[in-house]
Amino acid sequence: MPSTSDQMDRRVLRDAFGAFPTGVVAVAAQVDGRLIGLAASSFTSVSLQPPLVSFCVAKGSTTWPELRRAEHLGVTVLAEDHGALCRQLAGPAQERFSGAAIEITDTGAVMLTEGIAQYDCTIREELEAGDHLIVLLQLHAVVVHNGGQPLIFHRSDFGRLA
Ligand SMILES: Cc1cc2nc3c(=O)[nH]c(=O)nc-3n(C[C@H](O)[C@H](O)[C@H](O)COP(=O)(O)O)c2cc1C
């Protein structure tokens, strides 16, 4: 098993990171009348007071420079039957929201109607972290649909809670 960073190739690292199961969120907004967004498994809660969450975005992302211009960002926790929608949200930019039921707030945050939780956020800080940015988001409103089950991402595949 590789033990030093120079021995770790990308595939080994992906496998190592993929061993940790996560949920998946959609980060989305309407910018200049267009729906912009992506799927992210790097989401995590950070602070209760003030309410903060974070996710990481690749520095090479072509979506993030557009998305970060939004006044507010919508973050939706994907539900267990959102596997195909998740792939869509990670695919060709112009098709990411095709057929998806969405809600758009007055400030342009875009949420998926059938997600299990929805957060209305603004960007508080972006921190450099290797080939990614850690994006710290301030929460302004939350809606939680208790009873819904989340989509699980593990070892590059989707699953659900037993
Ligand atoms: C399950 C899943 C999780 C993902 N998580 C992240 C993530 O945390 N951060 C990220 O930058 N991209 C993540 N992606 C990739 C983005 O959803 C999207 O494919 C990528 O941003 C597309 O490139 P673009 O930004 O140039 O449009 C994930 C994709 C999938 C399918």
PDBQT file of the ligand as one rigid body, heavy atoms in Angstrom, charges set to zero:
ROOT
HETATM    1  C1  LIG A 201     -21.331  12.187  -7.576  1.00  0.00    +0.000 C 
HETATM    2  C2  LIG A 201     -20.530  13.373  -8.070  1.00  0.00    +0.000 A 
HETATM    3  C3  LIG A 201     -19.918  14.215  -7.151  1.00  0.00    +0.000 A 
HETATM    4  C4  LIG A 201     -19.171  15.316  -7.581  1.00  0.00    +0.000 A 
HETATM    5  N1  LIG A 201     -18.601  16.127  -6.649  1.00  0.00    +0.000 NA
HETATM    6  C5  LIG A 201     -17.877  17.202  -7.046  1.00  0.00    +0.000 A 
HETATM    7  C6  LIG A 201     -17.306  18.064  -6.081  1.00  0.00    +0.000 A 
HETATM    8  O1  LIG A 201     -17.449  17.887  -4.877  1.00  0.00    +0.000 OA
HETATM    9  N2  LIG A 201     -16.587  19.128  -6.544  1.00  0.00    +0.000 N 
HETATM   10  C7  LIG A 201     -16.421  19.363  -7.882  1.00  0.00    +0.000 A 
HETATM   11  O2  LIG A 201     -15.736  20.341  -8.233  1.00  0.00    +0.000 OA
HETATM   12  N3  LIG A 201     -16.982  18.565  -8.827  1.00  0.00    +0.000 NA
HETATM   13  C8  LIG A 201     -17.705  17.497  -8.433  1.00  0.00    +0.000 A 
HETATM   14  N4  LIG A 201     -18.297  16.698  -9.363  1.00  0.00    +0.000 N 
HETATM   15  C9  LIG A 201     -18.198  17.069 -10.775  1.00  0.00    +0.000 C 
HETATM   16  C10 LIG A 201     -19.211  18.179 -11.126  1.00  0.00    +0.000 C 
HETATM   17  O3  LIG A 201     -20.524  17.758 -10.812  1.00  0.00    +0.000 OA
HETATM   18  C11 LIG A 201     -19.209  18.518 -12.632  1.00  0.00    +0.000 C 
HETATM   19  O4  LIG A 201     -19.178  17.333 -13.384  1.00  0.00    +0.000 OA
HETATM   20  C12 LIG A 201     -18.020  19.341 -13.032  1.00  0.00    +0.000 C 
HETATM   21  O5  LIG A 201     -18.000  20.534 -12.295  1.00  0.00    +0.000 OA
HETATM   22  C13 LIG A 201     -18.158  19.637 -14.536  1.00  0.00    +0.000 C 
HETATM   23  O6  LIG A 201     -17.147  20.473 -14.985  1.00  0.00    +0.000 OA
HETATM   24  P1  LIG A 201     -17.379  22.045 -15.191  1.00  0.00    +0.000 P 
HETATM   25  O7  LIG A 201     -17.333  22.669 -13.813  1.00  0.00    +0.000 OA
HETATM   26  O8  LIG A 201     -16.214  22.472 -16.025  1.00  0.00    +0.000 OA
HETATM   27  O9  LIG A 201     -18.716  22.233 -15.836  1.00  0.00    +0.000 OA
HETATM   28  C14 LIG A 201     -19.036  15.589  -8.956  1.00  0.00    +0.000 A 
HETATM   29  C15 LIG A 201     -19.661  14.733  -9.891  1.00  0.00    +0.000 A 
HETATM   30  C16 LIG A 201     -20.402  13.642  -9.454  1.00  0.00    +0.000 A 
HETATM   31  C17 LIG A 201     -21.081  12.741 -10.462  1.00  0.00    +0.000 C 
ENDROOT
TORSDOF 0
